[in-house]
Amino acid sequence: MKLRYSTLILFSLIVNIVYGQEARDFTITDTKGESWNLYNELAKGRTVVLDFFFADCTPCQKLTPALARLLNEYDQDSLLILGISDRDNNDKVDEFEFLYGVNYPSAGREGGGDTTTNLYKSWFSFVGWPTYAVVCPNRQIHWDIKRDTNFVEMRQKILECSGTLFTQRIYKNILNTYPAPSPSNSTITLSMANDGAYSVKFISSSGQTILEQVSNSANTLEIPQCDNGIYYLEILQKDSIYRTKLIIQNN
């Protein structure tokens, strides 16, 4: 009986690790004097990205402009980024924000950045700065997000958080494609509600952009050879985004 009970506890621990943990609440005060409480922002339906950084960190300097551009792609009411420095004062954080185009609130030591970092430090590997985490509105946290200028993993985690919307209007299933890609026919026809120039992305289920191109009027697309699985087409036309799903099944 003891053995079976221990096995059950171990299984529960594994499930918790696999499916994530509930984020710990905190409040920080940014350099402008405004306070931000994590749970309050999540309760508004926002997804929150935590950016643990410090001003003299070279990778932070490199990646922060791309992180600021990523934020611009989303509805500000549904996505929030919080910069958290465990060692910089307000003047240092202000300088960093100016130099690297930060468009989201950040806090240093004076705003509770050190205590917030310590709150999470045992959760993250902190193999280097910056360290990122994505917190969904249901308080589930994804940490140690892979660092790259395209933020592929971060985008995927944000996508998994329900309610996070792009700033542009999104039309699902209005984009029609035919025929289905196959080994004998890799060219598909796009049928959209509007005419005119557009850009198209062919994206894997993991968020990797496999193909990206701009077209003025052509309505056909050559799908590159790829493995079986689910893929997505994303068409940006003026202020609208069209999305559709493609299932590729090679014989």
C-alpha positions in Angstrom: 0.0 0.0 0.0 2.8 2.4 0.8 4.5 1.7 -2.5 1.3 2.5 -4.4 0.8 5.7 -2.4 4.3 6.9 -3.2 3.8 6.2 -6.9 0.7 8.3 -6.9 2.5 11.2 -5.3 5.3 10.9 -7.9 2.8 10.8 -10.7 1.2 14.0 -9.4 4.5 15.8 -9.2 5.2 14.8 -12.9 1.8 16.1 -14.0 2.5 19.4 -12.2 5.8 19.8 -13.9 4.5 19.0 -17.4 1.4 21.1 -17.2 2.9 24.1 -15.5 2.5 26.0 -12.3 0.5 28.9 -11.0 2.4 32.1 -11.2 3.3 33.8 -7.9 1.7 37.2 -7.4 3.7 40.4 -7.1 3.5 44.2 -7.4 6.2 46.3 -9.0 6.4 50.1 -9.4 7.8 51.3 -12.7 10.1 54.3 -13.2 7.1 56.6 -13.9 5.6 55.7 -10.4 2.8 53.5 -11.7 2.2 50.2 -9.9 1.5 46.9 -11.6 0.0 43.9 -9.9 0.3 40.6 -11.8 -2.9 39.0 -10.6 -4.9 42.2 -11.3 -3.6 42.3 -14.9 -4.3 38.7 -15.5 -7.9 39.2 -14.1 -8.4 41.7 -17.0 -7.8 38.8 -19.4 -4.3 39.9 -20.2 -1.4 37.6 -21.0 1.7 38.9 -19.2 5.3 38.5 -20.4 8.0 38.8 -17.7 11.3 40.2 -18.9 14.0 39.7 -16.3 16.9 41.9 -17.4 19.6 44.3 -16.4 20.8 47.4 -18.2 24.5 46.3 -18.8 23.5 42.9 -20.1 24.6 42.6 -23.7 22.0 40.0 -24.8 19.3 42.2 -23.1 20.5 45.2 -25.2 20.3 43.0 -28.4 16.9 41.4 -27.8 14.9 44.3 -26.2 14.2 46.2 -29.4 12.8 43.0 -31.0 10.7 42.5 -27.8 9.3 46.0 -28.1 8.4 45.3 -31.8 6.7 42.1 -30.8 4.5 44.0 -28.3 3.3 46.3 -31.1 1.9 43.3 -33.0 -0.7 42.7 -30.3 -3.7 44.4 -28.8 -2.3 46.3 -25.7 -5.5 45.3 -23.8 -4.6 41.6 -24.2 -0.8 41.5 -23.9 1.4 43.3 -21.3 5.2 43.0 -20.9 6.8 43.9 -17.6 10.5 44.6 -17.4 12.1 43.5 -14.1 15.7 44.4 -13.1 17.2 43.1 -9.9 20.1 45.5 -9.7 19.4 48.8 -11.6 18.1 52.0 -10.1 15.4 54.1 -11.8 17.9 56.4 -13.7 19.7 53.3 -15.1 16.4 51.7 -16.2 15.2 55.0 -17.7 18.4 55.2 -19.8 18.0 51.6 -20.9 14.4 52.3 -22.0 15.5 55.3 -24.0 18.5 53.6 -25.7 16.7 50.4 -26.7 13.1 51.6 -27.5 11.3 50.0 -24.5 7.6 50.6 -24.8 6.4 48.7 -21.7 6.7 49.4 -18.0 10.0 48.4 -16.2 11.0 48.4 -12.6 14.4 48.3 -11.0 15.4 47.9 -7.3 13.4 51.0 -6.2 10.3 49.5 -7.7 10.6 46.0 -6.4 12.5 44.4 -9.2 15.0 42.7 -6.9 12.3 41.1 -4.6 10.3 40.0 -7.7 13.4 38.4 -9.3 14.1 36.6 -6.0 10.5 35.4 -5.8 11.0 33.5 -9.1 14.7 32.8 -9.1 14.3 29.3 -7.7 11.9 28.4 -10.5 14.0 29.5 -13.4 17.4 28.2 -14.5 18.6 31.8 -14.9 21.5 30.5 -17.1 21.6 34.0 -18.5 19.9 37.3 -18.8 17.4 38.1 -20.2 15.2 35.4 -18.8 11.6 35.4 -20.1 8.3 33.9 -18.8 4.8 34.0 -20.2 1.9 34.1 -17.8 -1.6 33.2 -19.2 -4.8 34.8 -17.8 -5.5 31.6 -15.9 -2.2 32.2 -14.0 -0.4 29.3 -15.7 3.3 30.3 -16.2 5.7 29.1 -18.9 9.3 29.9 -18.0 12.8 29.8 -19.5 11.4 30.8 -22.9 14.1 30.3 -25.6 15.8 33.6 -26.5 16.0 34.5 -30.1 15.2 37.7 -32.1 12.1 36.1 -33.7 10.7 34.9 -30.3 9.3 31.8 -31.8 8.7 29.9 -28.6 7.3 33.1 -26.9 4.9 33.6 -29.7 3.7 30.0 -29.4 3.1 30.3 -25.7 1.3 33.6 -26.2 -0.9 31.9 -28.8 -1.7 29.1 -26.4 -3.0 31.7 -23.9 -6.6 32.3 -24.8 -7.7 35.9 -25.4 -4.5 37.3 -26.7 -5.3 39.2 -29.9 -3.4 40.9 -32.7 -4.0 44.6 -33.2 -5.2 43.9 -36.8 -8.6 42.4 -37.5 -8.4 38.7 -37.8 -10.6 36.7 -40.1 -10.6 33.0 -39.6 -11.7 30.6 -42.3 -12.4 33.4 -44.8 -9.2 32.5 -46.6 -10.0 29.5 -48.8 -7.3 27.2 -50.3 -7.6 24.5 -52.9 -6.6 21.9 -53.7 -5.0 20.4 -50.6 -1.2 20.1 -50.9 0.0 16.7 -51.9 3.2 15.1 -53.3 1.8 15.4 -56.8 0.6 19.0 -56.4 2.3 21.5 -54.2 0.7 24.6 -55.7 -2.5 25.9 -54.0 -4.8 28.7 -55.0 -5.8 31.4 -52.5 -9.3 32.8 -52.5 -9.7 35.9 -50.4 -12.5 38.3 -49.9 -10.5 41.3 -51.0 -8.2 41.9 -54.0 -4.8 43.7 -53.9 -1.3 43.2 -52.7 -0.7 41.0 -49.6 2.1 39.2 -47.7 1.9 35.6 -46.9 3.5 33.4 -44.2 3.5 29.6 -44.1 4.0 28.6 -40.5 4.5 25.3 -38.7 2.5 24.2 -35.7 5.6 25.1 -33.5 5.5 28.7 -34.7 8.4 28.5 -37.2 8.0 30.6 -40.4 8.8 28.2 -43.2 8.0 30.5 -46.1 7.4 34.3 -46.3 6.8 36.3 -49.4 5.0 39.4 -50.8 2.6 39.3 -53.8 0.9 42.1 -55.7 -1.9 40.1 -57.3 -1.0 36.4 -57.9 -3.3 34.1 -56.1 -1.2 30.9 -56.2 1.3 29.7 -53.7 4.0 27.1 -54.0 4.1 25.1 -50.8 7.6 23.8 -49.9 8.2 20.2 -49.2 7.7 19.5 -45.5 6.8 16.7 -43.1 3.3 15.5 -42.4 1.5 17.7 -39.9 -0.6 20.7 -39.3 0.5 24.1 -40.8 -1.0 27.6 -41.0 -1.2 30.2 -43.7 -1.3 33.8 -42.5 -2.2 36.5 -45.0 -1.7 40.2 -44.1 -3.6 42.5 -46.4 -3.9 46.2 -45.4 -5.2 46.2 -41.8 -6.5 42.6 -41.8 -5.1 39.2 -41.1 -6.5 36.1 -42.7 -5.7 32.7 -41.3 -6.4 29.1 -42.3 -5.1 25.7 -41.4 -3.5 23.2 -43.8 -3.1 19.5 -43.1 -0.2 18.0 -45.1 -0.3 14.2 -45.5 2.3 12.8 -47.7 1.7 9.2 -49.0 
